[in-house]
Amino acid sequence: MTKTAAAMISFVQKEDLTLLNFPNEEVLSNLEATAQRRLALERAVVLGNTFKGKTKIVFEDVTGIKQIETNIWGLTDKRVILIQGIVIPINRIHEVKV
């Protein structure tokens, strides 16, 4: 992600995630990047469940790039599960900062 893109990131609260619309397209361009994202998400689940640590997630909905800082409680093949069953589609995540 470039500095220009980083400057245009909107910060959201987890409660607002239910109001967002996520397209079906993948945001990452190659298999290596998607594999790295998956590993980072798996580490974030351990961090959230074991140490109650928060993770920064940079993702994209239909209006643009956003960031949230929250605990990740679970992970499926297609979704990241946050507290209260709120989800983010994995294919819309650009970056995971554990």
C-alpha positions in Angstrom: 0.0 0.0 0.0 1.4 3.4 -0.9 1.7 6.4 1.3 -1.1 8.1 -0.7 -3.4 5.2 -0.1 -2.5 5.1 3.6 -3.4 8.7 3.9 -6.9 8.0 2.5 -7.8 5.3 5.0 -11.0 5.9 7.0 -11.1 4.5 10.5 -14.3 2.7 11.6 -15.7 1.2 14.7 -16.7 -2.5 14.8 -20.3 -1.6 15.3 -20.3 0.2 12.0 -19.1 -2.8 10.0 -22.7 -4.1 9.7 -23.6 -1.0 7.7 -20.9 -1.6 5.1 -21.3 -3.3 1.7 -18.6 -5.7 0.5 -18.1 -6.7 -3.1 -17.2 -10.3 -3.9 -13.9 -9.5 -5.7 -10.5 -10.3 -4.2 -8.4 -7.1 -3.3 -5.0 -8.8 -3.4 -3.3 -9.6 -6.7 -1.3 -12.8 -6.1 -1.4 -16.1 -4.3 1.7 -15.3 -2.2 0.0 -12.2 -0.8 -3.2 -14.1 0.0 -1.2 -16.8 1.8 0.6 -14.2 3.9 -2.7 -12.6 4.7 -4.1 -16.0 5.9 -1.0 -16.6 8.1 -1.3 -13.1 9.7 -5.0 -13.7 10.3 -4.3 -17.0 12.0 -1.7 -15.3 14.3 -4.2 -12.6 15.0 -6.8 -15.2 16.2 -4.3 -16.6 18.7 -3.4 -13.1 19.8 -7.1 -12.2 20.3 -8.1 -15.4 22.0 -5.1 -16.0 24.2 -3.9 -12.6 25.1 -7.0 -10.4 24.2 -4.7 -8.4 21.9 -6.0 -6.2 19.2 -5.2 -6.4 15.6 -5.3 -3.6 12.9 -7.2 -4.7 9.8 -7.0 -2.7 6.6 -9.9 -3.6 4.3 -12.0 -2.3 1.4 -15.7 -1.9 1.0 -17.6 -0.3 -1.9 -16.7 3.2 -0.8 -13.0 2.8 -0.2 -10.2 1.6 2.1 -10.9 1.5 5.8 -9.1 0.4 9.0 -10.3 -1.1 12.3 -8.5 -2.1 15.4 -10.2 -5.0 17.2 -9.9 -8.5 18.6 -10.3 -11.3 16.1 -12.2 -14.1 17.7 -12.5 -16.6 14.8 -11.7 -17.4 11.3 -13.5 -19.4 8.6 -12.5 -20.1 5.0 -14.2 -16.8 3.9 -14.7 -14.6 6.9 -12.9 -13.0 9.9 -15.2 -13.2 13.0 -15.1 -10.3 15.5 -17.0 -10.0 18.8 -20.8 -10.2 18.6 -20.6 -12.2 15.4 -19.6 -9.3 13.2 -17.7 -10.4 10.2 -15.3 -9.1 7.5 -14.9 -11.0 4.2 -11.3 -12.2 4.0 -11.1 -11.4 0.3 -11.6 -7.7 1.1 -8.7 -7.5 3.5 -5.6 -5.7 2.2 -3.4 -5.9 5.3 -3.3 -7.4 8.8 -1.1 -5.8 11.4 -0.6 -8.1 14.4 
